[in-house]
Amino acid sequence: MRKFSLTGTLALVGLLVPAGSAAGSLAGPAAAGPASAVAPVLYHVPIIGKQVVGAPLAHGAQNTTNVQSTNWSGYADTSDTFRTLSSSWVQPAVNCTAGGLLGLKPLQATYSSFWVGLDGYGSSSVEQTGTDSDCTSSHTPSYYAWYEMYPAGSVTISATQYPVHPGDVMNGLVTSDAAGSSFTLTINDATRGWTYSTTLAGSGLTRASAEFVAEAPSQCIALFCRQLPLADFGTVNFSNASVTDTAGKSGTISGFNDADIQMASQSGTVKATPSALTAGGSAFSVTWSHS
């Protein structure tokens, strides 16, 4: 399990894919609005360092595989081929308060991402859309929406035209066509009344998993990729989670085989932990513990 130093495909992303480009061309009409780079180009990468936890997490369910990852926390449905998924979450307020010895501020920015997507758990692609609650290097909170077709970097949606604020109810939807060659990524801010949607072409994507995730994203410069420090987002609440496979079966997260993912560093420091699923299997929370 690797933490900051990535190799192979991940390490090459910075050269092979232009920053902010999509894994495929736009299909049909252009995206529903302009996107602007108001933040560094981030990469919301496939799960890193997946491993079965030796002692099951306390809230492990019968159909749940308990795993640890250095960059993800949440739930992933597996062992099927999926066509669409959706969920809501409440945008968490990020804590950018100065800390450390004598109250000195750390020099680095911190980042936290919340998203829904297909692939990424056991595959090298992810088709996803979500939001961020970040702290800039000047310790100013930053909130915005984005979409991504990894291995391309994420595309930040204009925060001026599509603002995101703490407490906003966000709705994310990712759906593919029957052949898995076209993906529509839609994000909606129910509180502010805007919707952004884009349709992108894909090729050879397995759709082998469906995820609801809080993530510590990565940044790639030339041949070097590093996982970024996780911002203190407190707790993020996911709800109304729904999944449909390519055979037409629909259900909540617990309606399929799922993985319960705890984020922990390579040395074992727990960074973020998901709660148990609600009785219906459509809601859970993720709580921050450590950067």
C-alpha atoms as one frame of an Amber mdcrd trajectory, in Angstrom:
protein
   0.000   0.000   0.000   1.455   3.329  -1.083   0.659   6.689   0.423   2.259
   9.646  -1.385   4.543   8.153  -4.034   2.608   6.612  -6.908   4.082   4.635
  -9.762   3.061   3.312 -13.154  -0.114   4.745 -14.684  -0.749   7.204 -11.856
   2.732   8.674 -12.012   2.440   9.208 -15.767  -0.858  11.077 -15.666   0.801
  14.483 -15.618   2.427  13.880 -19.021  -0.083  11.623 -20.742  -3.182  13.716
 -20.050  -3.458  17.502 -20.417  -4.462  19.150 -17.167  -8.214  19.364 -16.834
  -8.957  17.359 -19.988 -11.561  14.620 -20.141 -11.054  10.942 -20.881 -12.873
  11.116 -24.180 -14.533  13.825 -26.216 -17.779  15.623 -25.546 -20.677  13.659
 -26.928 -23.507  15.683 -28.421 -24.091  19.241 -27.168 -21.424  21.035 -25.207
 -21.464  20.893 -21.436 -24.204  22.856 -19.680 -21.881  25.716 -18.759 -18.270
  26.867 -18.700 -15.736  25.411 -16.308 -12.894  27.433 -14.862  -9.743  26.457
 -12.977 -10.348  28.157  -9.641  -8.263  25.519  -7.878  -5.231  23.363  -8.736
  -5.998  20.475 -11.087  -6.745  17.554  -8.812  -7.006  13.864  -9.562  -9.661
  11.794  -7.818  -7.885   8.516  -8.345  -8.895   4.855  -8.018  -8.720   3.431
  -4.533  -5.116   3.143  -3.303  -3.835   0.454  -0.982  -7.051  -1.534  -0.741
  -6.748  -4.314   1.797  -9.075  -6.367   3.931  -8.944  -5.139   7.520  -7.729
  -7.884   9.833 -10.332  -7.118  12.504 -13.727  -6.174  10.986 -14.894  -2.652
  11.707 -17.445  -2.519  14.511 -20.304  -1.652  12.141 -19.486  -4.274   9.500
 -22.604  -5.818   7.932 -23.061  -9.332   6.633 -22.724  -8.433   2.963 -19.997
  -5.867   3.598 -16.283  -6.298   2.995 -14.296  -4.128   5.414 -11.278  -2.536
   3.753  -8.745   0.223   4.339  -7.491   2.743   1.801  -5.084   5.645   1.989
  -7.349   7.945  -0.068 -11.019   6.822   0.154 -13.645   6.547   2.894 -17.233
   5.546   2.267 -18.950   2.685   0.457 -18.499   0.916  -2.884 -20.875  -1.577
  -4.472 -19.036  -4.390  -6.225 -19.401  -7.813  -7.894 -21.717  -6.552 -10.641
 -21.797  -4.283 -13.676 -23.462  -0.959 -12.941 -25.213   1.524 -15.187 -26.205
   4.384 -12.908 -25.979   5.677  -9.340 -27.022   8.744  -7.433 -26.884  10.208
  -3.948 -27.334  13.415  -1.981 -24.919  14.918   0.528 -24.795  18.051   2.650
 -21.755  20.170   1.820 -19.639  20.227   4.989 -17.975  23.359   6.340 -14.195
  22.961   6.340 -12.148  23.871   9.404  -9.208  26.063   8.376  -8.344  27.229
  11.895  -4.642  27.687  12.578  -3.060  25.016  14.726   0.289  23.612  15.660
   2.928  24.797  18.128   2.142  28.268  19.564  -0.749  28.556  17.142   1.506
  28.768  14.105  -0.273  28.013  10.860   0.860  25.060   8.743   2.182  26.107
   5.345   0.282  23.617   3.208  -3.218  23.698   1.797  -5.585  20.831   2.592
  -8.290  19.204   0.479 -11.397  17.048   0.849 -13.659  15.735  -1.911 -17.143
  14.187  -1.813 -18.467  12.358  -4.833 -20.417   9.584  -6.533 -18.982   7.592
  -9.403 -18.608   4.409 -11.391 -15.385   2.344 -11.513 -12.233   2.935  -9.448
 -12.595   0.013  -7.062 -10.460  -2.618  -8.758 -10.214  -0.722 -12.061  -7.960
   2.026 -13.416 -10.715   4.456 -14.439 -13.311   6.509 -12.557 -16.319   8.381
 -13.969 -17.453  10.786 -11.258 -18.811  14.130 -10.109 -18.687  15.842  -6.743
 -17.679  18.811  -4.621 -14.721  19.956  -2.536 -14.301  21.612   0.858 -10.683
  22.829   0.841  -8.419  25.131   2.803  -6.109  27.299   0.720  -2.495  27.952
   1.754  -3.749  31.234   3.253  -6.247  29.213   5.329  -9.306  30.438   3.496
 -12.182  27.973   2.968 -12.857  27.086  -0.672 -15.974  25.326  -1.955 -16.714
  24.246  -5.531 -18.105  21.490  -7.740 -16.254  19.404 -10.318 -16.441  16.367
 -12.614 -13.798  13.910 -13.744 -13.167  11.007 -16.092  -9.942   9.636 -14.605
  -7.146   9.243 -15.754  -7.810  12.827 -16.871  -7.670  15.450 -14.142 -10.814
  16.889 -12.596 -12.540  19.835 -14.280 -13.593  22.532 -11.827 -17.046  23.980
 -12.505 -17.216  27.784 -12.347 -17.828  28.742  -8.721 -19.152  32.099  -9.913
 -21.968  30.644 -12.005 -22.421  27.485  -9.930 -21.606  28.446  -6.320 -21.336
  25.893  -3.521 -21.675  26.849   0.146 -21.551  24.906   3.413 -24.934  23.410
   4.237 -26.024  23.176   0.590 -27.824  19.976  -0.346 -25.918  18.494  -3.300
 -27.241  15.765  -5.604 -24.849  13.747  -7.759 -25.841  11.445 -10.629 -23.632
   9.359 -12.926 -25.258   7.322 -15.678 -24.003   5.449 -18.731 -25.593   4.308
 -21.944 -26.303   0.626 -22.504 -22.957   0.000 -24.203 -20.908   1.869 -21.599
 -19.488   4.174 -24.273 -21.097   7.388 -23.056 -21.357   8.812 -19.526 -23.494
  11.676 -18.286 -22.211  13.377 -15.124 -24.753  15.598 -13.392 -24.491  17.619
 -10.198 -27.269  19.708  -8.694 -27.319  22.202  -5.836 -30.875  21.854  -4.526
 -30.362  24.728  -2.095 -29.295  27.249  -4.758 -31.316  25.825  -7.629 -28.613
  25.142 -10.241 -27.748  22.011 -12.232 -24.624  21.270 -14.246 -24.437  18.293
 -16.606 -21.944  17.057 -19.175 -21.856  13.967 -21.398 -18.486  12.411 -22.203
 -17.409   9.508 -24.357 -15.578   6.567 -22.820 -13.995   3.398 -24.155 -13.245
   0.075 -22.489 -14.636   1.156 -19.111 -15.773  -1.785 -17.000 -18.440  -0.158
 -14.768 -17.498  -2.831 -12.233 -18.211  -0.739  -9.131 -20.373   2.120  -7.872
 -19.031   4.431  -5.155 -20.125   6.996  -2.569 -16.889   8.463  -1.262 -15.099
  11.112   0.763 -11.560  11.358  -0.613  -8.160  12.905  -0.060  -7.464  13.831
  -3.720  -4.081  13.774  -5.447  -2.120  16.258  -7.545   0.148  15.346 -10.445
   2.991  17.505 -11.756   4.987  16.046 -14.660   5.955  12.518 -13.553   5.191
  13.018  -9.876   1.841  12.432  -8.190   1.183  12.928  -4.507  -1.792  12.451
  -2.284  -2.787  15.761  -0.721  -3.403  16.362   3.005  -7.006  15.700   3.979
  -8.882  18.846   5.064 -10.820  18.774   8.320 -14.373  18.539   6.973 -15.887
  17.344  10.237 -18.676  15.012   9.078 -20.320  14.643   5.684 -23.753  13.023
   5.448 -24.743  10.990   2.377 -28.405  10.054   1.805 -30.859   8.843  -0.857
 -28.221   6.529  -2.329 -29.495   4.507  -5.265 -27.787   2.097  -7.664 -28.944
   0.340 -10.859 -26.978  -2.411 -12.590 -26.887  -3.116 -16.314 -29.526  -5.852
 -15.929 -31.988  -3.296 -14.594 -31.852  -4.276 -10.913 -32.165  -1.218  -8.676
 -31.537  -0.842  -4.984 -29.753   0.979  -2.226 -26.095   0.473  -1.292 -26.947
  -2.573   0.820 -28.892  -4.124  -2.056 -25.570  -5.168  -3.621 -22.314  -6.568
  -2.296 -20.552  -3.577  -0.835 -17.225  -2.535   0.638 -17.071  -0.436   3.809
 -13.937   1.717   3.358 -11.952   3.363   6.133  -9.241   5.880   5.179  -5.921
   5.308   6.975  -2.311   6.217   6.315   0.264   3.615   5.432   1.446   3.714
   9.042  -2.079   2.996  10.288  -3.276   6.465  11.339  -7.031   6.600  10.774
  -8.012   9.643   8.699 -11.735   9.151   8.081 -14.306   6.489   8.939 -17.773
   5.719   7.541 -20.693   5.073   9.838 -22.950   2.063   9.544 -25.512   2.190
   6.769 -29.015   3.140   7.865 -31.572   0.336   8.092 -32.660   0.872   4.493
 -29.078   0.983   3.238 -29.387   4.362   1.546 -27.589   6.675   3.979 -24.388
   6.963   6.025 -21.869   9.533   7.198 -18.103   9.876   7.012 -16.228  11.530
   9.886 -12.786  13.151   9.631 -10.104  12.142  12.144  -6.696  13.243  10.816
  -5.031  15.011   7.899
